[in-house]
Amino acid sequence: MTLYETIFKRRSVRKYDMTPLDEKTLDDIREFITNTRQLPEQNVRFEIVSGDKVKGAAAPHYIMSFCSPGDAEYANVGYILEKADLYIQSLGLGSLWLGMGNPKEKEDDFCIMLAFGKSDVPFRAGEQEFNRLPVNEISNSDSELAQAARLAPSACNSQPWKLFFADGRVTVRYFGRGLMKMILKSKMNKIDIGIMTRHVVTALENEGKQIKSITPKTSGKDFEIEISYEKG
Ligand SMILES: Cc1cc2nc3c(=O)[nH]c(=O)nc-3n(C[C@H](O)[C@H](O)[C@H](O)COP(=O)(O)O)c2cc1C
């Protein structure tokens, strides 16, 4: 499965076979993350650890992320780790974003973790199995790209975004929804904006578009990421 195809099949997996993955698979995943380009001026650190480093572990492996606090920093973590999420599931494995997960040893710059491992939980059969907002509530236009982006995961499925399509440009803007926005606003929802950015970029690349720049912008309480691409 390509990463784009995985967008339509992935799911949050909460039940794992606790048998550790082989070293080669772990090395592949580690290398994949290391080779994933971060957003401009960002330098988040990732570590793959086994369950014994995590409080109440329910998966054999975890990717932990560490960064300084900030909107662009959190969005960068979402952007990189969502690529890892898609990659891991494209290998036929399960994964789960874990905003509630805690390392056993407290580390000040810890951001979030992603659980992964073997699982018998089936992939989704297709778009119809996703519980998501209709495209007209999250986007100023309907297209195959908007439909793929709409399937991005978010903390508590809060989908805190709006997409604006313009000539050679897509903007992912933070848009808090309902009660959840009070709880998730500061960190989780910024990670979510990075996750959505990854889905948009993956769908653009699937259409053969060349990405020119990806720019996070904070202005007062507003946060957005502008993706610009070669129309080709
Ligand atoms: C940033 C983030 C944090 C999340 N934290 C948790 C968590 O702590 N526990 C959990 O069971 N699911 C967690 N999830 C999974 C979401 O609930 C899930 O992605 C969403 O409901 C959509 O479902 P899907 O991933 O199966 O498409 C998190 C997801 C994201 C993106």
The ligand as an SDF file (V2000), in Angstrom:
LIG
                    3D

 31 33  0  0  0  0  0  0  0  0999 V2000
   -3.1170   14.0920   18.6820 C   0  0  0  0  0  0  0  0  0  0  0  0
   -3.9680   12.8630   18.9560 C   0  0  0  0  0  0  0  0  0  0  0  0
   -4.0710   12.3530   20.2380 C   0  0  0  0  0  0  0  0  0  0  0  0
   -4.8320   11.2040   20.4760 C   0  0  0  0  0  0  0  0  0  0  0  0
   -4.8640   10.6670   21.7540 N   0  0  0  0  0  0  0  0  0  0  0  0
   -5.5340    9.5050   21.9680 C   0  0  0  0  0  0  0  0  0  0  0  0
   -5.4980    8.8770   23.2620 C   0  0  0  0  0  0  0  0  0  0  0  0
   -4.8660    9.3750   24.2020 O   0  0  0  0  0  0  0  0  0  0  0  0
   -6.1690    7.7070   23.4200 N   0  0  0  0  0  0  0  0  0  0  0  0
   -6.8690    7.1050   22.3890 C   0  0  0  0  0  0  0  0  0  0  0  0
   -7.4440    6.0350   22.5940 O   0  0  0  0  0  0  0  0  0  0  0  0
   -6.9210    7.6840   21.1570 N   0  0  0  0  0  0  0  0  0  0  0  0
   -6.2670    8.8390   20.9150 C   0  0  0  0  0  0  0  0  0  0  0  0
   -6.2700    9.4090   19.6560 N   0  0  0  0  0  0  0  0  0  0  0  0
   -6.9840    8.7490   18.5560 C   0  0  0  0  0  0  0  0  0  0  0  0
   -8.2260    9.5320   18.1040 C   0  0  0  0  0  0  0  0  0  0  0  0
   -9.2570    9.3560   19.0440 O   0  0  0  0  0  0  0  0  0  0  0  0
   -8.6220    9.0240   16.6900 C   0  0  0  0  0  0  0  0  0  0  0  0
   -7.5860    9.3400   15.8110 O   0  0  0  0  0  0  0  0  0  0  0  0
   -9.9070    9.6480   16.1770 C   0  0  0  0  0  0  0  0  0  0  0  0
  -10.9970    9.2940   16.9950 O   0  0  0  0  0  0  0  0  0  0  0  0
  -10.2080    9.1870   14.7470 C   0  0  0  0  0  0  0  0  0  0  0  0
  -10.2650    7.7830   14.6370 O   0  0  0  0  0  0  0  0  0  0  0  0
   -9.3110    6.9860   13.6410 P   0  0  0  0  0  0  0  0  0  0  0  0
   -7.8730    7.3120   13.9920 O   0  0  0  0  0  0  0  0  0  0  0  0
   -9.6120    5.5140   13.8970 O   0  0  0  0  0  0  0  0  0  0  0  0
   -9.6240    7.3730   12.2200 O   0  0  0  0  0  0  0  0  0  0  0  0
   -5.5330   10.5710   19.4040 C   0  0  0  0  0  0  0  0  0  0  0  0
   -5.4180   11.1070   18.1180 C   0  0  0  0  0  0  0  0  0  0  0  0
   -4.6370   12.2160   17.8740 C   0  0  0  0  0  0  0  0  0  0  0  0
   -4.5010   12.7240   16.4670 C   0  0  0  0  0  0  0  0  0  0  0  0
  1  2  1  0
  2  3  1  0
  2 30  2  0
  3  4  2  0
  4  5  1  0
  4 28  1  0
  5  6  2  0
  6  7  1  0
  6 13  1  0
  7  8  2  0
  7  9  1  0
  9 10  1  0
 10 11  2  0
 10 12  1  0
 12 13  2  0
 13 14  1  0
 14 15  1  0
 14 28  1  0
 15 16  1  0
 16 17  1  0
 16 18  1  0
 18 19  1  0
 18 20  1  0
 20 21  1  0
 20 22  1  0
 22 23  1  0
 23 24  1  0
 24 25  2  0
 24 26  1  0
 24 27  1  0
 28 29  2  0
 29 30  1  0
 30 31  1  0
M  END
$$$$
